[in-house]
Amino acid sequence: MNLTVNGKAASVAETATLSVNGLLDALNVAQKEYVTVEVNGDIVERELFSTTTVKDGDTVEFLYFMGGGAQ
């Protein structure tokens, strides 16, 4: 399966269905508990990671939000 992940071409093993959780595992994404996932421009709610699937040609973004502020 060919995807665009964070703006770059990525390939993962072809499966009938690949959930967002499965994609995170297949791509060895670090700190999975902190990542926000966007598929084709739509943010995926964390509780839907196991049921939301990605398909060949999809665009996926992994986002990490960092806290901070003024002193």
DSSP file (Angstrom, degrees, kcal/mol; ACC not computed):
  #  RESIDUE AA STRUCTURE BP1 BP2  ACC     N-H-->O    O-->H-N    N-H-->O    O-->H-N    TCO  KAPPA ALPHA  PHI   PSI    X-CA   Y-CA   Z-CA
    1    1 A M              0   0    0      0, 0.0    11,-2.3     0, 0.0     2,-0.5   0.000 360.0 360.0 360.0 132.3    0.0    0.0    0.0
    2    2 A N  E     +A   11   0A   0      9,-0.2    55,-3.6     7,-0.0     2,-0.3  -0.892 360.0 165.0-106.5 128.1    1.4    3.4   -1.0
    3    3 A L  E     -A   10   0A   0      7,-3.1     7,-2.7    -2,-0.5     2,-0.6  -0.828  38.9-121.8-130.3 166.6    0.6    6.4    1.2
    4    4 A T  E     -Ab   9  59A   0     54,-2.2    56,-3.5    -2,-0.3     2,-0.5  -0.982  33.6-174.6-109.6 118.7    1.9    9.9    1.7
    5    5 A V  E >   -Ab   8  60A   0      3,-3.2     3,-1.8    -2,-0.6    56,-0.2  -0.962  68.5 -19.1-120.6 119.5    3.0   10.3    5.3
    6    6 A N  T 3  S-     0   0    0     54,-2.6    -1,-0.2    -2,-0.5    55,-0.1   0.878 129.6 -51.0  50.6  41.4    4.1   13.7    6.6
    7    7 A G  T 3  S+     0   0    0     53,-0.4     2,-0.3     1,-0.2    -1,-0.3   0.466 120.5  99.4  82.6   2.2    4.6   14.8    3.1
    8    8 A K  E <  S-A    5   0A   0     -3,-1.8    -3,-3.2     0, 0.0    -1,-0.2  -0.909  79.1-102.0-123.8 149.9    6.8   11.9    2.0
    9    9 A A  E     +A    4   0A   0     -2,-0.3     2,-0.3    -5,-0.2    -5,-0.2  -0.447  44.1 178.4 -66.4 137.6    6.0    8.7    0.1
   10   10 A A  E     -A    3   0A   0     -7,-2.7    -7,-3.1    -2,-0.1     2,-0.4  -0.994  15.5-156.0-141.9 146.0    5.7    5.6    2.3
   11   11 A S  E     -A    2   0A   0     -2,-0.3     2,-0.3    -9,-0.2    -9,-0.2  -0.970  11.0-179.6-122.8 139.6    4.9    2.0    1.7
   12   12 A V        -     0   0    0    -11,-2.3     3,-0.1    -2,-0.4    11,-0.0  -0.929  44.4 -76.9-130.8 159.0    3.4   -0.5    4.1
   13   13 A A        -     0   0    0     -2,-0.3     2,-0.3     1,-0.1    13,-0.0  -0.252  55.7-106.5 -55.7 137.4    2.6   -4.2    3.6
   14   14 A E        +     0   0    0      2,-0.0     2,-0.3    -3,-0.0    -1,-0.1  -0.513  49.7 166.0 -69.7 125.7   -0.6   -4.7    1.6
   15   15 A T        -     0   0    0     -2,-0.3     3,-0.2     1,-0.1    -3,-0.0  -0.924  48.4-113.8-134.7 162.5   -3.5   -5.8    3.8
   16   16 A A  S    S+     0   0    0     -2,-0.3     2,-0.4     1,-0.3    -1,-0.1   0.938 104.6   5.0 -61.8 -46.4   -7.2   -6.0    3.3
   17   17 A T        -     0   0    0     -3,-0.1     2,-0.5    38,-0.0    -1,-0.3  -0.999  65.5-168.1-139.7 138.4   -7.8   -3.3    6.0
   18   18 A L  E     -E   54   0B   0     36,-0.6    36,-2.7    -2,-0.4     2,-0.1  -0.970  13.8-151.5-128.4 115.9   -5.2   -1.3    7.9
   19   19 A S  E  >  -E   53   0B   0     -2,-0.5     4,-2.4    34,-0.2    34,-0.2  -0.313  31.2-107.6 -78.5 166.2   -6.3    0.7   10.9
   20   20 A V  H  > S+     0   0    0     32,-1.9     4,-2.6    29,-1.0    30,-0.2   0.913 124.2  52.6 -58.9 -42.6   -4.7    3.8   12.1
   21   21 A N  H  > S+     0   0    0     28,-1.7     4,-2.1     1,-0.2    -1,-0.2   0.918 109.0  49.7 -58.8 -43.0   -3.3    1.8   15.1
   22   22 A G  H  > S+     0   0    0     27,-0.3     4,-2.9     1,-0.2    -1,-0.2   0.877 110.3  50.4 -63.1 -38.5   -1.9   -0.8   12.6
   23   23 A L  H  X S+     0   0    0     -4,-2.4     4,-2.3     2,-0.2    -2,-0.2   0.912 107.6  52.9 -66.1 -43.1   -0.3    2.0   10.6
   24   24 A L  H  <>S+     0   0    0     -4,-2.6     5,-2.4     1,-0.2    -2,-0.2   0.915 114.2  43.4 -57.2 -43.1    1.3    3.5   13.7
   25   25 A D  H ><5S+     0   0    0     -4,-2.1     3,-1.5     3,-0.2    -2,-0.2   0.933 111.8  52.5 -67.1 -46.7    2.7    0.0   14.5
   26   26 A A  H 3<5S+     0   0    0     -4,-2.9    -2,-0.2     1,-0.3    -1,-0.2   0.828 115.0  41.9 -61.2 -32.9    3.8   -0.7   10.9
   27   27 A L  T 3<5S-     0   0    0     -4,-2.3    -1,-0.3    -5,-0.2    -2,-0.2   0.333 106.9-125.8 -97.4   7.2    5.7    2.6   10.7
   28   28 A N  T < 5 -     0   0    0     -3,-1.5     2,-0.2     1,-0.2    -3,-0.2   0.900  35.1-165.4  50.7  47.3    7.2    2.3   14.2
   29   29 A V    > < -     0   0    0     -5,-2.4     3,-0.5    -6,-0.2    -1,-0.2  -0.463  14.2-127.4 -68.1 129.4    5.8    5.7   15.2
   30   30 A A  T 3  S+     0   0    0     -2,-0.2     4,-0.1     1,-0.2    -1,-0.1  -0.453  82.9  10.6 -76.7 149.4    7.5    7.0   18.4
   31   31 A Q  T >>  +     0   0    0     -2,-0.1     3,-2.3     1,-0.1     4,-0.6   0.899  69.4 178.1  50.6  53.4    5.4    8.1   21.3
   32   32 A K  G X4 S+     0   0    0     -3,-0.5     3,-0.7     1,-0.3    -1,-0.1   0.780  73.5  65.8 -55.4 -29.5    2.1    6.8   19.9
   33   33 A E  G 34 S+     0   0    0      1,-0.2    -1,-0.3     3,-0.0    -2,-0.1   0.667 107.1  41.2 -70.0 -14.5    0.3    7.9   23.0
   34   34 A Y  G <4 S+     0   0    0     -3,-2.3    31,-0.5    -4,-0.1    -1,-0.2   0.473  90.8 107.2-109.1  -4.9    1.0   11.6   22.2
   35   35 A V    <<  -     0   0    0     -3,-0.7     2,-0.4    -4,-0.6    29,-0.2  -0.526  52.5-153.6 -84.0 141.5    0.4   11.6   18.4
   36   36 A T  E     -C   63   0A   0     27,-3.0    27,-3.3    -2,-0.2     2,-0.4  -0.926  18.2-149.3-104.8 137.2   -2.5   13.2   16.7
   37   37 A V  E     -CD  62  44A   0      7,-0.6     7,-3.0    -2,-0.4     2,-0.4  -0.916  12.9-169.9-117.1 134.7   -3.4   11.6   13.4
   38   38 A E  E     -CD  61  43A   0     23,-2.4    23,-2.6    -2,-0.4     2,-0.5  -0.984   3.9-166.9-119.7 129.1   -4.9   13.3   10.3
   39   39 A V  E >  S-CD  60  42A   0      3,-2.8     3,-1.8    -2,-0.4    21,-0.2  -0.973  75.2 -19.9-119.5 119.8   -6.1   11.2    7.4
   40   40 A N  T 3  S-     0   0    0     19,-3.6    -1,-0.2    -2,-0.5    20,-0.1   0.862 130.6 -48.1  51.4  41.0   -6.9   13.1    4.2
   41   41 A G  T 3  S+     0   0    0     18,-0.3     2,-0.5     1,-0.2    -1,-0.3   0.389 116.4 110.1  87.5  -3.6   -7.3   16.3    6.0
   42   42 A D  E <   -D   39   0A   0     -3,-1.8    -3,-2.8     0, 0.0     2,-0.2  -0.916  67.3-127.7-110.9 128.5   -9.5   15.0    8.8
   43   43 A I  E     -D   38   0A   0     -2,-0.5     2,-0.5    -5,-0.3    -5,-0.3  -0.528  23.4-139.8 -68.9 134.4   -8.4   14.6   12.4
   44   44 A V  E     -D   37   0A   0     -7,-3.0    -7,-0.6    -2,-0.2     2,-0.1  -0.870  16.5-122.7 -99.3 124.6   -9.1   11.1   13.7
   45   45 A E    >   -     0   0    0     -2,-0.5     3,-2.4     1,-0.1     4,-0.3  -0.417  21.8-121.9 -64.0 138.8  -10.3   10.9   17.3
   46   46 A R  G >  S+     0   0    0      1,-0.3     3,-1.7     2,-0.2     4,-0.3   0.846 111.5  58.8 -53.2 -39.2   -8.0    8.7   19.4
   47   47 A E  G 3  S+     0   0    0      1,-0.3    -1,-0.3     2,-0.1     3,-0.2   0.612 104.6  53.2 -69.5  -8.9  -10.9    6.4   20.3
   48   48 A L  G X> S+     0   0    0     -3,-2.4     4,-2.2     1,-0.1     3,-0.9   0.358  76.5 100.0-104.3   4.1  -11.4    5.7   16.6
   49   49 A F  T <4 S+     0   0    0     -3,-1.7   -28,-1.7    -4,-0.3   -29,-1.0   0.849  83.7  49.6 -58.1 -34.8   -7.8    4.7   15.8
   50   50 A S  T 34 S+     0   0    0     -4,-0.3    -1,-0.2    -3,-0.2    -2,-0.1   0.702 119.6  35.3 -80.7 -17.6   -8.7    1.0   15.9
   51   51 A T  T <4 S+     0   0    0     -3,-0.9     2,-0.5    -4,-0.1    -2,-0.2   0.579  94.7  91.0-112.0 -13.2  -11.7    1.3   13.6
   52   52 A T     <  -     0   0    0     -4,-2.2   -32,-1.9     1,-0.0     2,-0.3  -0.739  64.2-157.6 -85.7 127.6  -10.6    4.0   11.1
   53   53 A T  E     -E   19   0B   0     -2,-0.5     2,-0.3   -34,-0.2   -34,-0.2  -0.737   8.6-142.6-107.5 153.8   -8.8    2.5    8.1
   54   54 A V  E     -E   18   0B   0    -36,-2.7   -36,-0.6    -2,-0.3     2,-0.3  -0.857  17.2-157.2-110.0 151.0   -6.4    3.9    5.6
   55   55 A K    >   -     0   0    0     -2,-0.3     3,-2.4   -38,-0.1   -38,-0.0  -0.839  35.5 -73.3-125.7 160.8   -6.4    3.0    2.0
   56   56 A D  T 3  S+     0   0    0     -2,-0.3   -53,-0.2     1,-0.3    -1,-0.1  -0.274 120.2  22.5 -51.1 130.4   -3.9    3.0   -0.9
   57   57 A G  T 3  S+     0   0    0    -55,-3.6    -1,-0.3     1,-0.3   -54,-0.2   0.320  89.4 140.5  93.3  -7.8   -3.2    6.6   -1.9
   58   58 A D    <   -     0   0    0     -3,-2.4   -54,-2.2   -56,-0.2     2,-0.5  -0.253  48.8-131.4 -67.4 156.9   -4.3    8.2    1.4
   59   59 A T  E     -b    4   0A   0    -56,-0.2   -19,-3.6   -54,-0.0     2,-0.4  -0.957  26.9-174.2-110.5 125.1   -2.5   11.2    2.9
   60   60 A V  E     -bC   5  39A   0    -56,-3.5   -54,-2.6    -2,-0.5     2,-0.4  -0.956   9.0-166.9-124.4 136.7   -1.6   10.8    6.6
   61   61 A E  E     - C   0  38A   0    -23,-2.6   -23,-2.4    -2,-0.4     2,-0.6  -0.984   8.8-154.6-122.0 135.3   -0.1   13.4    8.9
   62   62 A F  E     - C   0  37A   0     -2,-0.4     2,-0.4   -25,-0.2   -25,-0.2  -0.952  20.9-169.7-106.2 121.0    1.3   12.6   12.4
   63   63 A L  E     - C   0  36A   0    -27,-3.3   -27,-3.0    -2,-0.6     2,-0.5  -0.912  14.9-166.7-118.5 137.2    1.2   15.7   14.6
   64   64 A Y        -     0   0    0     -2,-0.4     2,-0.5   -29,-0.2   -29,-0.1  -0.986  14.1-149.5-121.1 120.9    2.7   16.3   18.0
   65   65 A F        -     0   0    0     -2,-0.5     2,-0.4   -31,-0.5    -2,-0.0  -0.774  11.6-156.9 -93.5 132.2    1.6   19.3   19.9
   66   66 A M        -     0   0    0     -2,-0.5     2,-0.1     0, 0.0    -2,-0.0  -0.885   6.8-138.4-111.8 136.4    4.1   20.9   22.2
   67   67 A G        +     0   0    0     -2,-0.4     2,-0.3     2,-0.0     0, 0.0  -0.461  40.8 125.8 -84.7 163.5    3.3   23.1   25.2
   68   68 A G        +     0   0    0     -2,-0.1     2,-0.3     2,-0.0     0, 0.0  -0.966  22.1 175.1 170.0-175.3    5.2   26.2   26.0
   69   69 A G        -     0   0    0     -2,-0.3     2,-0.1     0, 0.0    -2,-0.0  -0.982  38.6 -50.5 170.3-177.6    4.7   29.8   26.7
   70   70 A A              0   0    0     -2,-0.3    -2,-0.0     1,-0.1     0, 0.0  -0.393 360.0 360.0 -78.3 155.7    6.1   33.1   27.7
   71   71 A Q              0   0    0     -2,-0.1    -1,-0.1     0, 0.0     0, 0.0   0.443 360.0 360.0 -88.6 360.0    8.3   33.5   30.7
